[in-house]
Amino acid sequence: MVASAPAFPISLLCRTTKPGTPQLPSFSRPSHSRLHPRTRSSTPKNAALAPSRMEAAQPQASDAQQGGAEPAMKLLFVEMGVGYDQHGQDITAAAVRACKDAISSNSIPAFRGGSIPGVNTDQMKLKIKLGVPRSTQHLLDADRVKAVFPYGEIISFEVVDGGMICSSGVCLEAMGDKNDDCYIVNAAVYVGY
C-alpha cells in the first residue's frame, strides 16, 4: 500500500528557524477544541418560550414604565463602550470615558436628516446603563456622566454591579494615585425615540 501525500506541504505546517535561534514554546489545542462538523436544528427546542438574544439584551420595561411614570422608547440601536481610570482612582472619570467610547464612533443622521418622519434630536431618548464595581458606586457623579451626551433626553440612568478594579502595575503619587488600582467601567447606551 502506498501512503498518500499530505493535503498541505509539510513546510507550511512546520515552523522553521535559523540555527542558533531560540525556539519559542509551541502550544497545541486540546482535542475538545478541534473543529468538528455538527448538525444543528435551525430552531431551538423551546423556541416559543425563549426570547431571542436581542430581546434579552434590551432593557425591559418595569411596572413603573408601563404605568406611564417613564416615557416609552422605540429602540433604534445600542452603543457600547469601556472606560478606564488608571491613575487617580476616579470612578466618574472611567464612567465618562466609557460613555464617550460608546458614542464617539457613531453618526446618527436619521435624527437630523428626516429619515424618520417627524423625529429629530428633540425627540431622541437615551437609556444609560453602567457596569461599575460595587465598592465604588457611591462615588459616581451621575451628573458629570450625563453631561457627556450632547443631545437626547436621558429617560433612564442605571448603575449595576460590573466593571472591574485591577492593578495598573504602578502607583504614581504625582498623578494623584492613592494606590495602584485601575478602575474599569462598561457602558451601554440605548438610543431611540
N, C-alpha and C positions, 0 to 999 in steps of 0.2 A: 504494500500500500504506500502511495506517495503522499507526503504531507502537503497540504495546500499552503500557498503563500499568505502571510497575514494581510488583512484588509488595508492597513496603513504601513508604509515603510518604517522599519524599526528605528531609523534615525529620527523620525518625527516623535516617536514615543519616548525616547531616552534623552535625557539632558546630558550634553557633553560639555566638559570644561577643559581648560588648558592644564597641562601637567603643572603641579605645584599650587594650583588654585584650591583653596579650602572648599570642601563640599558643604553646601547648606543642607540641613536636615530635610528629608522628604517626608511628607505626610500622606498616608493613604486613607481613602474613605472607608468607613466601616461598611460591612456588607449590606446592612439595612438601608444605607442611603443611596445605593445604586438605583438608577432609573429602571423601573420595570413597567411594561405596559399594563394598564389596568382598564377594565371596562367599568364604566360608571353609568348609572341611570341619569338621565338629564333632569329629573326632578327628585328631590329628597322624599323619603318615605312619608314624612309628616308635612308635606309642602303646604297643605291648607292651614296647618296650625302654626308653623314657624314664620316669623316676619323675615323679610329679606334683610340682608346686612345693611342696606341703605336705610331701611325703615328703622332698624335697631339703632343706627348711629345718629339719627336725628333727635334733637331734643323733644321729649314728649310733653304734651300739654298737661299741666296739672289741673286739678279741680278748680283752682282759683282762676286759671287762664280760661277754662271753658265757661266759667261763670261770668266772664266779662271784665274781671279785675285787670287782666293784661291783654292788650290787643292781639288778635290772631296775626299770623305772618305766613305768607306764601313763600316757602323756601326756594331760593334760586341756586345757591351754592354754598359750600363750606370752605373757608380758608383756614389753613393750619400753620402754626409756627412754633419755634423753640427759641427761648431767650436764656442767656447766661449772665451771671454776675460773678466774675472770677475773683475780683478784689473789692473789698469793702463790705461784703455781706449785706447787700441791699436787695431784698426780695422784690421790691417795687421796680427797681431798675431791670431785673431779669424779666418781670412780667411785661414791662413796657417794650423791651426788646422782642419778646415772644409775639406780642400783638403787632409790632412793626414788621416782623418777619412774616407774619401771616398775611398782611395786606400789601406788602411792598412789591410783590411780583405780579400784581393783578391790575387790570384795567377794567372798568365797568362802564362801557359805552352804552349799555342798554338803558341806564338811568338818565343819560344825557341826550342820547340820540333818538329818543322816541320809539325804540324797538318794542317797548311795552306801552301800548296806548294809555295815556293819562297818568303815567308813572314817571316821576323824576326823582332827584335826590331828596326832595322834601318828603316823599313817601317811603324812602329807604328805611328799613328796620334792621337792627342788629341784635343778635343774641351772642353774648360773650361768655365763654366757658374756659376757665383757667385751671390747670392742674398745678397745685402749689404744695410743697412739703408742709404737712400738718403743723410742724413745730414753728413755722414762720408765717402762717396765715394771718395771725393777729397783727403782724407788722405791715401788711399790704395796704397801700394807699390807693383805694379804688378810684378816687377822683383823678389822680395822676395817670392811671392806666386808661381811664375813659377819655382823657384829653388827647390820646393818640389818634382817635378816629375823626377825620376831617369833616365827615357828614354822615347822616343817618341817625335815626332815633334809637338809642340803646334801650330796648324794652326788657332786657334780661341781662343780669351780670351775676354769674355763678362761679364760686370758687369751690373746687373739690380737692380731695387728697390726691396728690400726684407729684409730678416733677421729681426732683432729686437734690440731695445735698451730697456732694462728693469732695474729695480733696483736689485743690488746684495744684498741689505739689510744692507750694511755697507760700510763706506768709510775708507780705511786704508792708511793713508799717507805714512807709512813705505813701502808699496807695490807699491807706485807710483800713488795712486788714486788721482784724482782731484775732484771726486765726487763719488756717489755710482752707476754709470752707469755700466751695464754689456752689452757687445756687442755680438751679435749672428749673425753668417754668415752661409748661406746654400751654398753647393757646389754640382754641377752636373758635372761629368767628363765623357765625351763621348769618348769611346775608339774604334778605328778601324784601317784601313789600306788603 
